Amino acid sequence: MQSETKSRAEQLTSPAGNPVTVLRFEGDIASTSKEAVLGAYQALPKAEVKRVVLDFTKVDYINSSGIALVIQLLIEAANSGQKVCAFGLSPHFVKVFTMVGITKYAGLFPTQAEALATM
């Protein structure tokens, strides 16, 4: 049974003093997660948000449809000139994200501190 995907945006400041928007996801990410993943991202004011960090620490499972949603988010971010990175993925999903080429669009980091340090 898939758990509902939740998301929330949080504003932080990177160690370099840059404003960063963190999108925190919770639950499973699948085809039914479009609003929680893409909707949350698309609701961000593109003119103001230049740095986005994706937090997967509370995500238990991501299926192929969920990975497609993440890729769509990353393509939109690249087209908007935004810098994106992610943290909190299990070793399995780091491997999967690397295999499908997500690392071309977003850096993957073990912790929030390491992700923010690149922003």
N, C-alpha and C positions, 0 to 999 in steps of 0.2 A: 504494500500500500504506500503510495507516494504521499509525502507530507507537503502541505501547502508552502509555496514560496513566499517569503516576506522580504521586503527591502526597505531601507531607510537611508536617507542622505545625511551626512554629517560634515560640517565644515571644520577643517583643521589647518594648521600652519606647518609647513615643512621646516626642517632645521635651517634651510637657507632663507626662511622668512616668506616663502611663497604661499598664497592661499591654495588649499587642496580640498577637493570634494571627495569624501570617502563614501562609496555605495556599499552598504553592508547587506549581504544576502543571508537568508536563513531558510532551512528546509531543503527540499530536493529541487533541482532545476531540470525542467522537462518542457515539452511543448505547451503545457498549460501555464508556464511561467512567463509568458510573453509580457504581460502587463507589469509584473514585478521586476523583470530584468530590463526590457527595452523601454517600457513605460516610465520607469524610474529614471533611466538615463535620459530619455527624450524630454522629460519635464525640467531638466537642468537648464538654466539660462546660458546658452552657448556663448554669448558675448562676454560673459563674466567668468565662466568655468573653463580654465585652460589646462588644469591638471586633475586627473581622476584616478583614484585608487579603488580597486575592486577587492572587497573583503569576503573571502570564501571560508572563513574559519568555522562558521556554523552551518555550512552546507554539507549534507551527508552524501548526496548522490547527484551526479550530473549525467543524463543520458545523451545520446547523439543529438536529439532535438534541442536539448539544453545547450550543448556545445555550439550548435548552429546559432542560437540566440546570442551567445557571448561573442561569437565571430561577427555577427551583424552589428552588435554594439561597437566592437573595435573598429570595424570598417567605417561606421558613421563618425566615430571619434577621430579617426585618421583624416577623413574628409573635412572635418571641422578644425583640423590643426591642433587637436588636443593631445596631450601626452597622457598615456594610460599605463598603469602597472597593476599587478594583482599580488595578493598574498593569502596565506592560509590554506592553500590547496594541499591535499594529501599527496604523498609521494606518487601514488598511482595517477592522480589527475595532473600532476606536474608532467609526468611522462606522456600522458595522452595529449595534453595541451601542446607539448613540444612536438609530438609526432604530427599533429594536424596543422602546425605552423603558426599557432597563436603567438609564439615568442617573437615573430617578426613584427607584431603590432603592439605587444605589451611585455614588459619585463615581469618575470615571476620571482617572488621573494618569499622566504619562510615567515617573516614577521612584518608587522606594520611599521616598526621603526626602520627596518632595512628598506622597505618600499618608499617611505617618506623621505629617506636620505637621498634618494635619486631625483626627487622633485624640487 
